[in-house]
Amino acid sequence: MPLSQHRLALVGILLAIVATFSVRAASAAEEANTPTSNPIAARALRDLGTWQGECWLWMQRVVFDATGRKVGFDYIDGFFEAGAVEVSLKDAQAGDVIQVVSDRYHGPDADYRGLHTLIVLENNGDGTVNGIDANQNWDGMVELRFDYNPAEKALEYGLNFHVYRFGATPGVSTRTSLPPTASKAVRAGDLAVVKAGPEGLNLRPEASTAQAPLGILRDGTQVTVLSDPLTAGGRQWVKISAPAGTGWVAAEFLEKQAPTSDGGHTSGSGAGTTAPLRPFRSVITMVSSGS
């Protein structure tokens, strides 16, 4: 039966699609066999085509194997604890790690659609990168990803993204996000209120994310600042006293209350409470919702 003009066009489109995937497959094979001077990228490529589970846990193993640095269990602070620095997307290079995450909700228990981790192999210079990740199809497999646009992906899920690079001295890394403005900076003796959004603010036993939080202070909780800011792990911390107890919090999520005419402070927007401690995200052998 002869093919109509419409069917010939359809066959042409299908052949073009097959050819495109063939080129991509050939490129993937070539890239997997191409030596790279970056130890993180080289280590990641060794797992190509294998099952490694969730993207975040796989990235932690890759970074540790390649550099000896242990990324912590916070989707932002964990990078700084391992000595990473934050760089811009335009400066991203092989071995950098892209993390799509909510800046308001990035603790160890974070688990929501769009949360994802990718290791950069090549910067395309147009806001996209070619990289390698695990679980991109919710199957736990490590695969290459071409023309990945983290800004677009973050926007799709209402999240943020960051690019991290390893190689700096642990404990002295900095982040590119701006610190609190001077007008809102808190000091010992100030009264302040929590401004952290619906997820609240972690109250921690030390100025670090290395240990589990004591609890979560709800937005609007009034606190008393007991110390001047202390820089650790790439962010500023202050010790505070809250209705639920005493501990350390990230200073950027506190807003100083203005003094009243009588020399005191205005009342807070609410006394607030400490939310029950959320359990850490469980690790299972199958894939959870997202990666």
Buried (B, 14 or more C-beta within 10 A) or exposed (E): EEEEEEEEEEEEEEEEEEEEEEEEEEEBEEBBEEEBEBBBBBBBBEBBEEEBBBBBBBBBBBBBBBBEBBBBBBBBBBBBBBBBBBBEBEEBBBBBBBBBBBEBBBBBBBEEEBBBBBBBBBBEEEBBBBBBBBBBEEEBBBBBBBEBBBEEBBEEBEBBBBBBBBBBEBEEBEBEEEBBEEEBBBEEEBBBBBBBEEBBBBBBBEBBBBEBBBBBBBBBBBBBBBBBBEBBBBBBBBBBEBEBEBBBBBBBBBBBBEEEEEEEBEEBBEEBBBBEBBEEBEEEEEBBEBB
